Amino acid sequence: MSAASSPQERPTQIIAFLKRNPSLTRDEFYEHWEKKHAVLVAPFFQKQGVIGYQQIRTAGVIHSNHPGSDPTQLIEFDGVALSLVHDLKLMEARGSDPYYRDVVKPDEERFLDKEAPGEGVVAVFAGGQAPIIEGGKVVGV
């Protein structure tokens, strides 16, 4: 069993719950998200030092955690994006990046529900990872 990384070296996992543009069916949303948006966001994420990105095709309801949202209201979501980063500040500053502003953001406006809390990113959580199994091997116990 190999030693797990120290908490200071561990990456941060970002979990974002997405609500589709109501003009799209769920299948159209998934198709656009995977085949079009991923192509646009991948180079941006690489530039920002993202070390992992996954799209989870799932749907449900969640309470939005955005400021000004009604914490008692359940909001539907249509997918979950997982991003793994070493520096959360780079992701938080994405709005100032010209590529994000000119390419990624306009695409988000096409496939996300901009009227929903968080402009379609209805809830976001971030926290340090504590790896237990990596590459099929137990590393954290």
N, C-alpha and C positions, 0 to 999 in steps of 0.2 A: 504494500500500500504506500503510495507516495504522499508526501506532506502537502496539505492544502496551503494555498497562499494566505498571507496574513491579511487581516481585515483592511489595512491601509492599501494593499495592492489589489484588492478585489474590485472588479468592475461594478458599475451600477446598472441594474436592469430597469428599463423604462417600459411600463405597460400602459398602452393607450387604447381606449375603447372608442371605436369609430361608428358614426351614424351616417348612412348613405344618403345621397341626394335623393329626395322622394321621387324625382323623375326617372330614377333607375330601378329596375327590379334588383333583387338581391343577387341574382346570377350576373346581371350586367355590371353591378358594383364590383363583384369579385373579379370578373374578367378585366375590367378597367384597372383595378387596384394592382393586380398581379402582372398583367401584360403591358400596360402603359405607364402607370404611376411608378412602378418599381424600376423601370428603365430610366426614368427621370431622376428619381430620388437616390438611386444607388451611387452615382458618382459624387453627389453632394454628401451622402453619409460617409463615403470613404474619405473625402476631404476633411470631414469633421472628426475623423478618428473612430467612427462607429466600428466595433469589432464583431457585431452580430446583428442581424435583422431578420425577422420572421413575420409572416402574415398568417394569422389564424382565422380560418373561415368558421365563424361561430356567431350566434346571435343570442340576445337575451335582453335583460333590463338591468340597470344600475342607477345608483344615485350619482348625480354629477357632483364633482368636487371643485368646480370652478367658482371663483368669487361671484357673488350676486345670484347664483343658482339657488332654487328652492331645494334645500336638503331633504325634504320629505317626498319630492316628486321623483318617480321612477322614469328613467329615459331609456328608450329602446336603443340598442346598439347592434351593428351588423358585422363587426369584425374587431379583432384585437391585433394591434401591432406591438411586437416585442423588439426593443432595441437595446443592445448591450454596449455601454460606453465606459471609457476610463475617465472622461472629463465631462461631467454634466453641464458645466458652464458653456461649453462650445455649442451644445444642442439648444440651450436656453437663449443663446444669442443668434440663432439662425435667421431671424427676421432682418438682420442687418447685412446678410450676405446677398450680393447681387444675383447670383444664380438661384438661390432660394426664392428671392422676391420676384424675379422675372420668369422663372421656369416652373419651379416646384409649387409655389403658392397658387398661381393661376390654375394649375391642374387640380390641386386640392379643391378649389372652388367649383370645378366641374363635377367631381364625384362625391364630395361630402355635403352634408346638410348644413349650409352656412347659417340657417336660422336656429339651429340647435345650440345648446350650451357649448362653449368652446369652439364655435364655428364648425361643428361636426366632430370634434375630438371631445366627446362628452365627459370623459373622466381620464385622468392621467395619474399614475402612481410611479414612484421611483424609489429604489432601495438597493442597498448593498447585497451582493450575492454571497451566499454561503454554499459553495459547491460540495455536494455529497457524492455524486457519481458523475464522472467525466469520461467520455470515450469508453463507456461500458465498465469502468473500473471504479471501485469505491475509493474516494480520496479524502473525504471529510469527516470520517468517524474513527 
